[in-house]
Amino acid sequence: MNEFDQFVKLTLKLKNYIRYTDDFVVVHHDVQYLTNTRDAMQEFLHEKLKLELHPQKTRIRKYRQGIDFLGYVISPGAKVVRTKTKRRILRKISEKVTAYQFGEISGKQFLGTLNSYLGVLSHANTHELKESILHDVWQKLSSNPSPK
């Protein structure tokens, strides 16, 4: 994707461009500019790299609606975890609690997983969510603290 980055920076001269692996965001105040930029990017990706933009994941939105990027929704007042990401985290933590309770994973493995997810949440406005998760984990482990 280095070729794409160089095209975006040197040819399109975009200032507000962020990319991580295959996800990227362009921020600009002019909708027509963004439309033209998207079309140029799409053409470059198709012609030079034989890649396509995902039609359902390519959107031009107002900033106040939030930017959906890497599992977070970033808006002027907050950064929150995307609902789908939050549900997946809650499901995975619950599965790991059960796996620990049944002796399928060690306490060290469980804590590593829990800390990893708490790390993901630490990059957003999630204080209440983290407190809720820790409370739920504590409740589940208190009811059956030791592996079987």
Secondary structure, 3 states (H helix, E strand, C coil): CHHHHHHHHHHCCCCCEEEECCEEEECCCCHHHHHHHHHHHHHHHHHHHCCCCCCCCCCCCCHHHCEEECCEEECCCCEEECHHHHHHHHHHHHHHHHHHHCCCCCHHHHHHHHHHHHHHHCCCCCHHHHHHHHHHHHHHHHHCCCCC
